[in-house]
Amino acid sequence: MTKEKVKQILNQENIIVKKQYGQNFLLDENVLEKIVDAAEITKEINVVEIGPGLGFLTEHLQRKANRVLCYEIDGQMVEHLHTKAFSNVKLIHDDILNRPLNEDFSAYFDDKPIYVVANLPYYITTAILIKILEETHLVSKMIVMMQTEVAKRLCGKPSTKDYNSLSVLIQYFTKAQLLFQVYPHSFYPEPGVESSVISLTYKDKPEKEAEHLDYFLTFNRAIFAQRRKTLINNILKAYPYPKEKILALLTQLGIDEHIRSEALSVSTIVELANLFYQTFEQNK
């Protein structure tokens, strides 16, 4: 697909490219094929696509997959996609952030594994990933494109500038791997940033399991709330726990009281959340 062809489609159907939806259409056939190949999609796989736009990736996905479920917020894009009449594609005209994912998946998909394969809208990439990870356990793999800066955070390691609460969340549930970069000229309109495709493969079981998942998820966000502050100061700001007791628990795990959260491994953060939950919340 060329940029001239995309412009022709937009002009013929009076489609307006909407900046508020972060619409940058991936048109490089080589990149589209690399994404689908990386996902290893077969007719035994169901696929969720978020923000299909003009349907260039959808075209590839529907040929390979059992069924494809697309979430598209833009009514003009939905109208365009309906003209393609894919037999195994269902379109939901809505913001995915408002959707009951388990209900949607159960209504359309059979019991085959579910993959998310998408060029994610960059302005809500993090929100989409958090929603999928926290609200459904039906997805087994994600092959998604996003801004390179965000992709690096997902794969971030402790004691680096890329490591934060999102890194911990992603790496608790999945094995994250940065696959390849995609440059602006592969899109129309061209984005002002570089993009990367990342693989997130769900783990059968975390290395260290959270005793109370909701508490762990909240605790993880809390300890990274202010990056420049120490772990203990972030905990004190988020919870009404006595400082002396917090210090005793850190000592119990061999954690220095002056440490920042970014220095802790995922497993250590889970272990810390479990200990705090047992000490302060379990018997409430």
C-alpha positions in Angstrom: 0.0 0.0 0.0 1.4 3.4 -1.0 0.8 6.8 0.6 -0.9 7.9 -2.6 -3.3 5.0 -2.4 -4.1 5.8 1.2 -4.8 9.4 0.3 -7.0 8.3 -2.5 -9.1 6.1 -0.1 -9.4 8.9 2.3 -10.5 11.4 -0.4 -13.0 9.1 -2.1 -14.7 8.2 1.2 -14.4 11.7 2.7 -12.6 10.2 5.7 -10.9 12.7 8.0 -7.7 11.7 9.8 -8.4 12.5 13.4 -5.4 13.5 15.6 -7.3 13.0 18.8 -7.4 9.3 18.0 -3.7 9.1 17.2 -4.4 7.8 13.7 -1.3 6.8 11.8 -2.0 4.1 9.3 0.7 1.4 9.0 1.0 0.7 5.3 4.3 -1.0 4.9 3.5 -4.6 3.7 6.8 -5.9 4.9 6.2 -4.7 8.5 2.6 -5.9 8.4 3.8 -9.4 7.4 6.5 -9.3 10.1 3.9 -8.5 12.8 1.7 -11.4 11.7 4.6 -13.8 11.4 5.9 -12.8 14.9 2.4 -13.6 16.3 2.5 -17.1 14.8 -1.2 -17.0 14.0 -3.0 -20.1 12.7 -6.7 -21.1 12.2 -6.5 -22.4 15.8 -6.1 -18.8 17.1 -8.6 -16.1 17.7 -7.3 -12.5 17.5 -8.2 -9.2 19.0 -7.2 -6.0 17.1 -7.5 -2.6 18.6 -7.8 0.5 16.4 -7.8 -1.3 13.0 -8.3 2.0 11.1 -8.4 1.3 7.4 -7.9 -2.4 7.9 -4.5 -3.0 6.5 -3.4 -5.3 9.4 -6.9 -6.7 9.6 -6.6 -7.9 6.0 -3.6 -10.0 7.0 -5.1 -11.2 10.3 -8.4 -12.5 8.9 -6.6 -14.6 6.4 -4.5 -16.4 9.1 -6.8 -16.5 12.2 -9.9 -18.3 13.1 -11.8 -15.2 14.1 -10.9 -11.5 14.5 -12.6 -9.1 16.9 -11.8 -5.4 16.2 -12.5 -2.5 18.5 -12.7 0.8 16.5 -13.8 4.1 18.1 -14.0 6.1 14.8 -17.4 5.7 13.0 -15.8 6.6 9.6 -13.3 3.8 10.0 -16.1 1.4 10.9 -18.0 2.3 7.8 -14.9 1.7 5.7 -14.2 -1.6 7.3 -17.8 -2.8 6.7 -17.2 -2.4 2.9 -14.6 -5.1 3.1 -17.1 -7.7 4.3 -14.7 -10.0 6.0 -16.5 -13.2 6.9 -14.6 -13.9 10.1 -14.3 -10.4 11.5 -16.6 -8.7 14.0 -16.4 -5.0 14.5 -17.3 -3.3 17.8 -17.8 0.5 17.3 -16.7 1.6 20.8 -13.7 2.7 22.9 -12.1 -0.5 24.1 -11.5 1.1 27.5 -15.3 1.1 28.0 -15.8 -2.5 27.1 -16.5 -5.6 29.3 -13.7 -7.7 27.7 -14.6 -11.1 29.1 -18.2 -10.7 27.9 -17.1 -9.6 24.4 -14.6 -12.4 24.1 -17.0 -15.0 25.4 -19.8 -13.8 23.0 -17.7 -14.0 19.8 -14.9 -16.4 20.3 -14.9 -20.2 20.8 -12.4 -21.9 23.2 -9.4 -21.4 21.0 -6.5 -19.3 22.4 -6.8 -15.5 22.1 -4.0 -13.3 21.0 -4.0 -9.5 20.9 -2.3 -8.2 17.7 -2.5 -4.5 17.0 -0.9 -1.2 16.2 -2.0 0.3 19.5 -3.2 4.0 19.6 -0.2 5.6 21.1 -2.2 8.1 23.3 -3.8 5.3 25.3 -1.3 2.4 24.9 -0.6 2.2 28.6 -4.3 2.3 29.6 -5.1 -0.5 27.1 -2.4 -2.7 28.3 -3.3 -2.2 32.0 -7.0 -2.9 31.2 -6.2 -6.2 29.4 -3.8 -7.4 32.0 -6.0 -6.5 35.0 -9.4 -7.3 33.7 -9.1 -10.5 31.7 -7.2 -13.7 31.9 -8.4 -15.1 28.5 -5.5 -13.6 26.5 -2.4 -15.7 26.1 -0.2 -13.5 24.0 0.1 -10.0 22.7 2.1 -8.8 19.7 1.6 -5.0 19.7 3.2 -1.9 18.2 3.7 1.2 20.3 6.0 4.2 20.8 9.6 2.9 21.3 9.9 4.8 24.5 7.0 2.9 26.0 8.2 -0.4 24.6 11.5 0.1 26.5 9.7 0.7 29.7 7.8 -2.6 29.4 11.1 -4.4 29.0 12.9 -2.2 31.6 15.2 -3.8 34.2 15.7 -2.7 37.8 18.0 0.3 38.5 17.5 1.7 35.0 15.6 4.8 33.9 13.1 2.7 31.9 12.0 0.6 35.0 8.7 1.7 36.6 5.4 0.3 37.9 4.3 -0.5 34.3 7.5 -2.6 33.9 6.6 -4.5 37.0 3.0 -5.0 36.0 3.9 -6.3 32.5 6.7 -8.5 33.8 4.6 -10.0 36.6 2.1 -11.4 34.1 4.2 -11.8 30.9 7.6 -12.3 29.4 8.3 -9.1 27.5 10.5 -9.0 24.4 11.2 -6.1 22.1 11.1 -7.6 18.6 11.9 -4.8 16.1 11.6 -1.1 15.3 9.3 0.5 12.8 10.3 3.9 11.4 8.0 6.8 10.7 8.1 6.5 6.9 6.1 3.2 7.2 3.0 5.1 8.2 0.6 7.7 6.8 0.5 10.3 8.3 4.1 9.9 9.6 4.2 9.9 13.4 6.7 12.2 15.1 8.2 9.3 17.1 9.8 5.9 16.4 7.8 2.8 17.0 8.6 -0.7 18.2 6.8 -4.1 18.0 6.9 -6.0 21.3 5.9 -9.5 22.3 4.2 -10.1 25.6 3.8 -13.9 26.2 1.7 -14.7 29.3 3.5 -16.8 32.0 1.8 -20.0 33.2 2.6 -18.8 36.7 4.6 -15.8 38.0 8.0 -16.5 39.5 6.6 -15.1 42.8 2.8 -15.1 43.1 0.8 -12.3 44.7 -1.2 -13.4 47.7 -3.9 -10.8 47.0 -3.7 -9.6 43.4 -5.7 -6.4 43.8 -3.5 -5.3 46.8 -0.3 -6.1 44.8 -1.5 -4.0 41.8 -2.4 -1.0 44.0 0.8 -1.4 46.1 2.9 -1.5 42.9 1.4 1.8 41.6 1.8 3.4 45.1 5.6 2.7 45.5 6.4 4.2 42.2 4.1 7.2 42.6 7.0 9.7 43.1 10.1 8.4 41.5 12.5 10.7 43.3 11.3 9.6 46.7 12.5 6.5 48.6 10.4 3.4 48.8 9.5 4.1 52.5 8.3 7.6 51.7 6.1 6.5 48.9 4.6 3.8 51.2 4.0 6.4 54.0 2.3 8.7 51.5 0.0 6.0 50.2 -0.9 4.1 53.4 -1.5 4.9 57.1 1.0 2.3 58.3 3.3 3.2 61.2 6.8 4.0 60.1 8.5 1.9 62.7 6.5 -1.2 61.5 7.4 -0.5 57.9 11.1 -0.3 58.8 10.8 -3.6 60.6 9.3 -5.3 57.6 11.9 -3.9 55.2 14.6 -5.2 57.6 12.9 -8.6 57.7 13.4 -8.8 53.9 16.9 -7.4 54.0 15.8 -4.2 52.2 17.7 -1.0 52.9 15.5 1.8 54.3 17.0 4.4 51.9 16.3 2.3 48.7 14.2 3.6 45.9 11.5 1.3 44.3 13.3 1.2 41.0 16.1 -0.8 42.5 13.7 -3.7 43.5 13.1 -6.7 41.3 9.6 -7.8 40.3 9.8 -10.8 42.7 11.0 -8.6 45.6 8.1 -6.2 45.0 5.6 -9.1 45.1 7.2 -10.5 48.2 7.1 -7.0 49.8 3.4 -6.6 48.9 2.6 -10.0 50.3 4.3 -9.2 53.6 2.5 -5.8 53.9 -0.8 -7.5 53.0 -0.4 -10.2 55.7 0.7 -7.7 58.3 -1.7 -4.8 57.8 -4.7 -6.0 55.7 -5.4 -9.7 55.9 -7.3 -9.7 59.2 -9.2 -6.5 58.7 
